[in-house]
Amino acid sequence: MNVNGKHYRTIWIDPKENTIVKIINQRELPHKFEIENLIGSADAEVAIRDMYVRGAGLIGATAGYGMYLASLEASIQNKEKFNSYLIQVGKRLKATRPTAVNLALAVDRQLEAISKEESLENKIIIAKETAKKIADEDADSCRRIGEHGVKLIEEISKNKDGGRVNILTHCNAGWLAFVDYGSATSSIYNAFDKKIPIHVWVDITGPWNQGAKLTAWELEKHGVPYTVIADNTGGHLMQHGLVDLVITGTDRTTIAGDVANKIGTYLKALAAKDNNIPFYVALPSSSFDWKMKDGIKEIPIEERDSEEVKYATGLTKGNKIERVLLTPKESNAVNYSFDVTPARLVTGLITERGICKANEEDILNLFPEHKK
């Protein structure tokens, strides 16, 4: 996507120094656009854990590049220590954000690819190539998601007086959450570029406020009409006919169609169901967990530091980004990052191969290679 007329991906290798990986520092957005350097695997761990990068696809891509950086670090050791070092780095990367399945998938893919090479030189080459493939595949999948999802928006527009489609989204499943295009936003950008009249309701999405900070910033840069709303406003809007379609992303979706996404998604799905509004989830196939069936029982739900609930950051009158306390200092708080929306509440899944119902049979018909 473009920022001030220049195309950016969310992660890339420095074209002048291939031992450095560059990312957009999402902690500073929307008030400051800043590029950060990752110069070692420890930097990749911090970037994922502390949310310099976030979103299922980008977490996976960052893990892939983190393993490439680890291969550079391990190259000063002998072959036996090289392999064990990468395994240890992989374990640490997996532990940073356990809910997003893309993370473990990228680490395991790197370990498998690297293990097939004999020389240290070839191990580094294949690690770099695999990291790039993971990123390229993510961007391509998101592009194709948009091509399929835009058909839903077109159909609603054709059948509505005035044609304007009001779409509600939760958290940030935009290009900042992936390598490019985004999952939930890919269809939105596609529709806007096709001149289909649309408007997006953007949930603030506490406690990190990814909707207010990131989705709003993205849509503003692209020129898409949007309105930021408090997280609990969606139900009211649905009751009054002001939402035509809900599209969210996901960090892990089971083979049975249960969806783990940012905390609060489940409540949006309940409201959509009660008001007969279609609720779609957009995801690349890398966000499917092909082993899990019961999302509520099996998907690990990340619990982050409670301080993230008690504090917020923003731009002060002095043009400084500062952190402020919202609660009494002594307050207890809990910070579950995700919830699970059962498949029965999901109208459909928008993937790079097309749209399917949220059930095992339809998912496997799209992805038959995962049939046992």
C-alpha positions in Angstrom: 0.0 0.0 0.0 1.0 3.6 -0.4 2.1 6.1 2.3 2.4 9.7 1.1 2.7 8.5 -2.4 5.3 5.8 -1.8 4.7 2.1 -1.7 5.5 0.2 1.4 5.2 -3.4 2.6 5.1 -3.9 6.4 8.4 -5.8 6.4 11.3 -6.1 4.0 15.1 -6.7 3.8 17.2 -3.5 3.6 18.1 -3.3 -0.1 21.6 -1.9 0.8 22.4 -4.3 3.7 20.8 -7.8 3.5 21.6 -8.6 7.1 19.0 -6.0 8.3 15.3 -6.4 8.2 13.1 -3.3 8.2 9.6 -2.9 9.7 7.1 -0.1 10.2 6.9 0.6 13.9 3.2 0.3 14.6 3.5 1.5 18.2 4.1 5.1 16.9 1.1 5.2 14.5 -1.0 7.1 13.7 1.0 10.1 14.9 4.4 9.2 13.7 5.5 7.1 10.7 8.8 5.4 11.8 10.9 2.6 10.2 12.7 0.3 12.6 15.7 -2.0 11.9 15.8 -5.6 13.1 19.4 -6.6 13.3 19.1 -9.9 15.1 16.6 -12.6 16.1 16.2 -11.0 19.5 14.9 -7.9 17.8 12.3 -10.0 16.0 11.2 -11.5 19.3 10.8 -8.0 20.8 9.0 -6.7 17.7 6.4 -9.4 17.9 6.0 -9.6 21.7 5.8 -5.8 22.2 3.7 -5.2 19.1 6.0 -3.2 17.0 4.4 -5.6 14.5 1.1 -7.3 15.0 -1.6 -9.1 13.0 -1.6 -12.8 12.0 0.1 -12.5 8.6 2.8 -10.0 9.7 3.6 -12.0 12.8 4.2 -15.0 10.6 6.3 -13.0 8.2 8.4 -11.5 11.0 9.0 -14.9 12.5 10.2 -16.1 9.1 12.6 -13.2 8.8 13.6 -13.7 12.5 14.7 -17.2 11.6 16.7 -15.8 8.7 18.5 -13.4 11.2 19.0 -16.4 13.5 20.8 -18.3 10.7 23.2 -15.3 10.3 23.9 -15.4 14.0 24.4 -19.2 14.0 26.8 -19.1 11.0 29.7 -18.4 13.3 29.2 -21.7 15.0 29.7 -25.3 13.8 27.0 -27.2 12.0 25.8 -29.1 15.1 25.4 -25.9 17.1 23.9 -24.1 14.1 20.9 -26.4 14.1 20.3 -26.4 17.9 20.6 -22.6 18.0 17.9 -22.3 15.4 15.6 -24.7 17.3 16.0 -22.6 20.4 15.3 -19.3 18.6 12.2 -20.9 17.1 10.9 -21.9 20.5 11.4 -18.3 21.8 9.7 -16.9 18.7 6.7 -19.2 19.1 6.3 -18.2 22.8 6.0 -14.4 21.9 2.3 -14.5 20.7 0.8 -18.0 21.0 -2.7 -17.4 19.5 -1.6 -16.6 15.9 -1.1 -19.9 14.1 1.0 -18.2 11.4 3.8 -17.7 13.9 4.4 -21.4 14.5 3.8 -22.2 10.9 6.5 -19.9 9.7 9.0 -21.1 12.3 8.4 -24.8 11.5 8.6 -24.1 7.8 12.0 -22.4 8.2 13.3 -25.2 10.3 12.3 -27.8 7.8 13.7 -26.0 4.8 17.0 -25.2 6.6 17.5 -28.7 7.8 17.5 -30.0 4.2 20.6 -28.1 3.4 24.1 -29.4 4.2 26.5 -26.4 4.1 26.1 -23.4 6.4 26.2 -21.1 3.4 23.2 -22.9 1.8 21.4 -22.9 5.1 21.6 -19.1 5.2 20.6 -18.8 1.5 17.5 -21.0 2.0 16.5 -19.2 5.2 16.5 -15.9 3.3 14.6 -17.3 0.4 12.0 -19.0 2.6 11.4 -15.8 4.6 10.8 -14.0 1.3 8.4 -16.7 0.1 6.4 -16.5 3.3 6.1 -12.7 2.9 5.3 -12.9 -0.8 2.7 -15.6 -0.3 1.0 -13.6 2.4 0.7 -10.6 0.2 -0.6 -12.6 -2.8 -3.2 -14.4 -0.7 -4.5 -11.1 0.7 -4.7 -9.6 -2.8 -6.8 -12.6 -3.9 -9.0 -12.4 -0.8 -9.9 -8.9 -1.9 -10.9 -10.2 -5.4 -13.3 -12.7 -3.9 -14.6 -10.5 -1.1 -15.4 -7.5 -3.3 -18.2 -9.6 -4.9 -20.1 -9.6 -1.6 -19.9 -5.8 -1.4 -20.9 -5.4 -5.1 -24.0 -7.5 -4.6 -25.1 -5.6 -1.5 -24.6 -2.3 -3.3 -26.7 -3.4 -6.3 -29.6 -4.3 -4.1 -29.6 -1.2 -1.9 -31.2 2.1 -2.5 -28.4 4.6 -3.0 -25.9 1.8 -3.3 -23.7 2.8 -0.3 -22.5 -0.2 1.7 -21.8 0.3 5.4 -19.2 -2.1 6.6 -18.2 -2.7 10.2 -14.8 -4.1 11.1 -13.1 -4.8 14.4 -9.5 -4.4 15.3 -7.0 -4.0 12.4 -7.0 -6.7 9.7 -5.5 -4.2 7.2 -2.3 -4.2 5.3 -0.5 -3.2 8.6 -1.5 -6.6 10.0 -0.2 -8.5 6.9 2.6 -8.0 4.4 0.3 -6.0 2.1 -3.4 -5.5 1.2 -4.8 -6.9 4.5 -7.4 -9.6 4.9 -10.6 -7.8 6.0 -9.6 -4.5 4.3 -8.5 -6.1 1.0 -12.1 -6.3 -0.1 -12.8 -2.8 1.1 -9.9 -1.3 -0.8 -10.9 -3.3 -3.9 -14.5 -2.0 -3.7 -13.3 1.6 -3.2 -10.9 1.4 -6.1 -13.8 0.1 -8.2 -15.9 3.2 -7.3 -18.4 1.2 -5.3 -19.8 3.6 -2.7 -18.8 2.4 0.8 -18.4 3.6 4.3 -16.6 1.8 7.1 -17.4 1.8 10.8 -14.1 1.4 12.7 -14.2 0.0 16.2 -11.7 1.7 18.5 -10.7 -1.8 19.7 -9.3 -1.5 23.1 -7.1 -1.8 25.0 -4.5 -1.2 22.3 -6.9 0.7 20.1 -5.8 -0.8 16.8 -8.9 0.3 15.1 -8.6 3.9 16.1 -4.9 4.1 15.5 -4.2 1.7 12.7 -7.4 1.0 10.7 -8.4 4.6 10.7 -4.9 5.6 9.6 -4.9 3.1 6.7 -8.3 4.2 5.5 -7.4 7.8 5.8 -4.3 7.3 3.6 -6.3 5.4 1.0 -9.2 7.9 1.0 -11.9 5.4 2.1 -14.8 7.1 4.0 -14.9 5.9 7.6 -16.1 6.7 11.1 -14.5 5.7 14.3 -16.9 4.3 17.0 -16.6 3.1 20.5 -16.4 -0.7 20.7 -19.9 -1.2 22.1 -21.6 1.0 19.4 -21.9 -1.7 16.8 -25.0 -3.4 18.2 -26.9 -0.1 18.2 -25.9 0.6 14.6 -27.1 -2.8 13.5 -30.4 -2.4 15.3 -31.0 0.8 13.3 -30.1 -0.5 9.9 -26.8 1.3 9.7 -24.6 -1.8 9.1 -24.9 -3.9 5.9 -21.9 -6.2 6.4 -19.4 -7.2 9.1 -15.9 -8.3 8.0 -13.2 -9.2 10.5 -9.9 -11.0 10.4 -8.7 -13.9 12.4 -5.5 -15.1 14.1 -6.5 -18.7 14.1 -9.4 -20.5 12.6 -10.2 -24.2 13.3 -10.9 -26.8 10.6 -14.5 -26.7 11.9 -14.8 -22.9 11.3 -14.4 -21.5 14.8 -12.7 -18.1 14.7 -10.2 -16.6 17.2 -9.9 -12.8 16.7 -9.3 -9.7 18.7 -11.3 -9.6 22.0 -14.8 -8.3 21.3 -15.3 -10.0 18.0 -17.7 -12.6 19.5 -20.0 -9.8 20.7 -20.1 -8.3 17.2 -21.0 -11.7 15.8 -23.8 -12.1 18.3 -25.2 -8.7 17.4 -24.9 -9.4 13.7 -26.8 -12.7 14.1 -29.6 -11.1 16.1 -30.0 -8.5 13.4 -29.7 -10.8 10.3 -26.5 -9.0 9.2 -23.9 -11.1 7.3 -20.8 -11.7 9.4 -17.7 -12.7 7.3 -14.2 -13.5 8.3 -11.3 -12.9 5.8 -8.2 -15.0 6.1 -5.3 -16.5 4.2 -5.1 -20.3 4.4 -2.0 -19.8 6.6 -4.4 -18.7 9.4 -6.2 -22.1 9.5 -5.3 -24.6 12.1 -5.8 -27.9 10.3 -5.5 -29.9 13.6 -7.9 -28.1 15.9 -11.7 -28.5 15.8 -13.1 -27.0 19.0 -11.9 -23.4 19.1 -13.3 -22.6 22.5 -11.6 -25.6 24.1 -8.4 -25.8 22.1 -7.2 -22.4 20.8 -4.7 -20.8 23.3 -5.9 -17.3 24.3 -3.0 -14.9 24.9 -3.3 -13.0 28.2 -1.2 -9.9 28.1 0.0 -7.5 30.8 -2.9 -6.0 32.7 -1.1 -2.6 32.6 -2.2 -2.4 28.9 -5.8 -2.1 30.1 -5.0 0.5 32.8 -3.0 2.8 30.5 -3.4 4.5 27.1 -1.1 6.4 24.8 -1.9 9.4 22.7 -0.7 12.7 21.3 -0.7 15.5 23.8 -1.1 19.2 23.1 2.7 19.5 23.2 2.8 17.2 20.2 4.3 14.4 22.3 3.2 10.8 22.4 2.6 10.0 26.1 1.2 7.3 28.3 -1.5 8.1 30.8 -3.2 6.2 33.6 -7.0 5.6 33.1 -7.9 3.8 36.3 -7.2 4.1 40.0 -3.5 3.1 40.3 -4.4 0.2 42.6 -7.1 -1.3 40.3 -6.9 -4.9 39.3 -7.2 -5.6 35.6 -7.2 -8.5 33.2 -6.2 -8.4 29.6 -7.4 -11.3 27.3 -6.3 -10.5 23.8 -8.6 -12.7 21.8 -12.0 -14.4 22.0 -13.5 -17.2 19.9 -16.5 -16.8 17.7 -18.2 -20.2 17.1 -18.7 -21.3 13.5 -22.5 -21.1 13.9 -22.3 -17.3 14.0 -20.0 -17.0 11.0 -21.8 -16.5 7.6 -18.7 -17.4 5.6 -15.0 -17.4 5.3 -13.3 -15.3 2.6 -10.0 -17.0 1.5 -7.6 -16.7 -1.3 -9.3 -19.6 -3.0 -12.8 -18.3 -2.7 -15.7 -18.0 -0.1 -16.9 -21.0 1.8 -19.2 -21.7 4.7 -17.6 -22.0 8.2 -17.7 -25.8 8.5 -15.2 -28.6 8.0 -16.8 -30.0 4.8 -16.8 -26.7 2.9 -13.4 -25.6 4.1 -11.8 -28.9 3.0 -13.6 -28.7 -0.3 -11.6 -25.5 -0.9 -8.4 -27.0 0.5 -8.6 -30.7 -0.4 -4.9 -31.2 0.2 -5.7 -31.1 4.0 -8.1 -34.0 3.9 -6.9 -37.0 5.8 
